[in-house]
Amino acid sequence: MSELTHFNQAGEAHIVDVGDKAETHRIAIAEGWIYMQADTLARIQTGNHKKGDVLGIARIAGIMASKKTSDLVPLCHPLALTHVSVDFTTLPDEDAVYCQTKVETRGQTGVEMEALNAVQVALLTIYDMCKAVDRGMTIDKVRLVKKEGGKSGVWERS
């Protein structure tokens, strides 16, 4: 990983040619948190939110976002995803919701961007649904946890 792959010899942006890469099982796991007021979290946990099932809607938004990543990030390849999960854990001691996504495909390029995009949009959806009662929510620590597949093999956050 010593060079930026999205630039050609002349320094111009380009989409990476993955045509000669081996097709392998690719997996990426990403995570992030959204911090909020205790009352906001309580509304989410009890389902007592007038907009409905906040986490259910955020889960669907995250899945949809993973499938649209190449439409949003200019140099990402469009991928046929084989699996996407978006999971939430409410953390009452931290007044937060933790989100973890897992994205999989069988292909010639990885799914890290899809997993990261899914986390971001899922957390943004929570913000959007709850902003009427808590505009001070903070999305934090969105990051890649693990990736598998391809020539570089497994990478895992220590």
N, C-alpha and C positions, 0 to 999 in steps of 0.2 A: 504494500500500500504506500509506495514512495512517490507516486505521481498522481496528479488529478486526471482522471480518465475522461472527463467530459469536455476536454479541450484538445484540439488537434495540434499539429506541429507549429502552425501559425498563431496559436493562441485563441482560435475561434471556437466557440461552443458548438458541440455536435453530440448526437446521440451515439452511444457506444455500440459498435458492431459486435453482437453476440452470436452471429451466425455460425461460427466455428466452435463455440463452447459446447461442452457436453451437457445433455439434458440430465438433470439430477433432481432428486427430491429436495425442495427448498423449504425451510421453515424459518420464521422470524417471530420473536416474542418481544413486545414492547410494553411499557408501563407508564403510568402518570397518576397524579393526584389532583383533586380539586378540594380546596379548603373553604369553609363557609361558617356561617353562624350556626350555633347549636340548634336553634329553632328551624332553620332551613333543612338541616340534616334530619331532624325529627319528622318534618313533613314528608321528606323523601322516604324515610323508613316506614312510616305508617300508611303511606299512600294517600295521605290527607293533603293532597295538592290539587288545586282546582283544574290544572292542566292535565291531570291523569298520572299514569305510571311513568314517572320520570326516568327510571333506570331501564325500563322496557323500551321506551322510545329512543333513549340514548344508545342502547344496544343495537337497534336497527340502524340508527344513523351511523354508528361506527362500522357496521358491516357494509353499508352502502358506500361509505367513504373509502373503504379499502378497495372496492371495485372501481372507483373513479379516480384513483391516484394519478394515473397517467394523464388525465384531463386537467389536473391541477398543477402538477410538477412537470415543467416543460420537457425535461430530458429523460423522464421515466418511460420504460417500455410498457405498452398495454399487456397485461398478463391474464391468463385464464387461471383464476384461483380455484383450488380444489377444496379448501376449507378455511373458514374464518370463524374465530370465537372472540367474543367480547364479554369479559366477566368483570363484575363489580363486587367490591367488598366495602361495606360501610364501616367507618372507624369512629365510633362515638367518642373515644378518648382523645381523638385528634380533631374532631369536627370536620371530617373529611370523607371523601369517597375515593377509593383506590380503583383504578382501572387497569386490567391487563388484557392484551390482545395476543392472539396467535393466528398467524396467517401461513398457509401452505400452498404450494404449487409443485408441479413437476415441469421444469423448464430450464432455460439457459441463463437466467438471471434471477437474482434474489428478490425477496419480498420484504426487505427491511422497511422501505418507504411505505408500503401498504400497511404494515403493522403500526408504524408511527403515525400515519395519517388517520388510521382508525381510532387510536387513542385520542388524538387531538380533537377530532370531530365528535367523538362520544362525550368528552369532557366539555366541549363547547356547547353541546346540546343540553347538558345538565345546566350550564350557566344560562343559556337562553330560556330554559323552562322555569328557572328559579330567580331570574334577575329582578322580577317585580317585587320580591320580598328581600333580596340580598344582592345589591350591586357590588359589594366588596369581595365577592368570591375570588379566589386566586387559583389559577391552574399552574402546577409546578412539577418539576422533575420529570418531564416527558423524555423518555430515553429508551434506547434499544437495550434489551436484557440479554438476548441470545440470538444467534443466527446459525443455521446449519445448511450444508449443501454447497456444491460448487467446488472449484479448485482450491479455494482458501479453507474449506472444511468448516470446523466449528469455531465460533468465537463466542465467548461468554463473559459478561461483566463480572469482575471480581469483587 
